[in-house]
Amino acid sequence: MSIGILGKKLGMSQFFDDKGRSIPVTLVQAGPCRITQIKNAATDGYSAVQIAFGSVREKLVNKPSQGHLSKSGEELLRYIREYRVDNLDEYKLGSQITVGNFEVGQKVDVSGTSMGRGFSGYQKRHGFSRGPMSHGSKNHREPGSTGAGTTPGRIYPGKRMAGRYGGKKITTRGLLIIKVDSEHNLLVIKGSVPGKPGSLLNIRPANIVGLNSIKGGK
């Protein structure tokens, strides 16, 4: 299947290959996800498959969502995402999407919300160099000049300054699947992925065209 899967980040670990080399990996509890809706061009204007993941208590789901989810199964699910597809013939309402749809050696794109770090200064947020720490200096972590030397002076839009850091949607592309554990619904992915342990992740087969264009543009 060409669509992705939803999961939760469990944390990072290490994996040893056949040559004894240590590989940093991320463990992801992925799926099973249920297909809750199949959209087609005739009724919705486009073709897409909607999936849901993560059990939730009934009191936390409003009535319209309960009615929507009841069409595909009895269990109430918390997170809902959809994927554009060209061919809908291989998808069936209520069927399961599991880690079995992925294989070792496959490349995936992983999207999630980066860890929020609150209001951060120039050094932490942008990697600015600090000022001297001795000889009476009072410019340890200040930004330096922020505006143009004009009259009247002003700060141009987009200036790198202190502010909220993290808490944004980030996609890490072209990550390699090291291991697939269908029994425990686990994906072992090489490297790090966005978010903190317990955060929601959206895992999709890698967009090879987009990946190549990004590499070529660097």
Residue pairs with C-beta under 8 A, 6 or more apart in sequence:
1 90
1 91
1 97
1 101
2 83
2 85
2 205
3 49
3 51
3 83
3 85
3 91
3 97
3 204
4 81
4 83
4 108
4 202
4 203
4 204
4 205
5 30
5 31
5 33
5 51
5 53
5 97
5 98
5 99
5 101
5 102
5 203
6 30
6 31
6 33
6 51
6 53
6 54
6 79
6 81
6 200
6 201
6 202
6 203
7 28
7 29
7 30
7 31
7 53
7 185
7 187
7 200
7 201
7 203
8 28
8 29
8 54
8 198
8 199
8 200
8 201
9 26
9 27
9 28
9 112
9 193
9 195
9 196
9 197
9 198
9 199
9 201
10 26
10 27
10 28
10 29
10 186
10 197
11 26
11 27
11 197
12 24
12 25
12 26
12 27
12 192
13 24
13 25
13 26
13 27
14 22
14 23
14 24
14 25
15 22
15 23
15 25
15 178
15 179
15 188
15 190
16 22
16 23
17 23
23 178
23 190
24 190
24 191
24 192
25 178
25 188
25 189
25 190
25 191
26 188
26 189
26 191
26 192
26 193
27 186
27 187
27 188
28 186
28 187
28 188
28 189
28 193
28 201
28 203
29 185
29 186
30 99
30 185
30 186
30 187
30 201
30 203
31 53
31 96
31 97
31 98
31 99
31 185
32 53
32 96
32 97
32 98
32 185
33 51
33 52
33 53
33 96
33 97
33 98
34 51
34 52
34 53
34 72
34 73
34 75
34 77
34 94
34 95
34 96
34 97
35 49
35 50
35 51
35 72
35 91
35 92
35 93
35 94
35 95
35 96
35 97
36 50
36 51
36 52
36 68
36 69
36 71
36 72
36 73
36 77
36 80
36 93
37 49
37 50
37 68
37 71
37 72
37 82
37 93
38 48
38 49
38 50
38 88
38 91
38 92
38 93
39 46
39 47
39 48
39 49
39 50
39 82
40 47
40 88
41 47
46 84
47 84
47 85
47 86
47 88
48 82
48 83
48 84
48 85
49 82
49 83
49 85
49 88
49 91
50 80
50 81
50 82
51 80
51 81
51 82
51 83
51 97
52 69
52 72
52 77
52 78
52 79
52 80
53 77
53 78
53 79
53 81
54 77
54 78
54 79
54 200
55 75
55 76
55 77
55 78
56 76
56 77
56 78
57 76
58 66
58 76
60 78
61 69
61 76
61 78
65 76
66 76
69 75
69 76
69 77
71 93
72 93
72 94
73 94
79 200
81 202
83 204
85 91
98 182
98 185
99 180
99 181
99 182
99 185
99 186
99 187
100 180
100 182
102 108
102 177
102 180
102 187
102 203
102 205
103 177
103 180
104 177
104 178
104 179
104 180
105 176
105 177
106 176
106 177
106 205
106 206
107 174
107 175
107 176
107 177
107 205
107 206
107 208
107 211
108 175
108 177
108 189
108 203
108 204
108 205
108 206
109 171
109 172
109 173
109 174
109 175
109 203
109 204
109 205
109 206
109 207
110 171
110 172
110 175
110 189
110 193
110 194
110 201
110 202
110 203
111 169
111 170
111 171
111 172
111 194
111 201
111 202
111 204
112 169
112 170
112 193
112 194
112 195
112 199
112 200
112 201
112 202
113 167
113 168
113 169
113 170
113 194
113 195
113 199
113 200
114 166
114 167
114 168
114 169
114 170
114 194
114 195
115 166
115 167
115 195
115 196
116 164
116 165
116 166
116 167
117 124
117 165
117 166
117 167
118 164
118 165
118 166
119 162
119 163
119 164
119 165
120 162
120 163
120 164
120 165
121 141
121 162
122 128
122 141
122 142
122 143
122 160
122 161
122 162
123 129
123 130
123 141
124 165
125 160
125 162
125 163
125 165
126 160
128 143
128 160
130 140
130 141
131 137
131 139
131 140
131 141
131 142
132 139
132 140
133 140
143 161
143 162
146 155
146 159
146 161
147 153
147 154
147 155
147 156
148 154
148 156
155 161
169 194
170 194
171 194
172 191
172 192
172 193
172 194
173 206
173 207
173 210
173 211
173 214
174 206
174 211
175 189
175 190
175 191
175 193
175 206
176 189
176 190
176 191
177 187
177 188
177 189
177 190
178 188
178 189
178 190
179 186
179 187
179 188
180 186
180 187
180 188
181 187
181 188
187 203
189 203
193 201
194 201
195 201
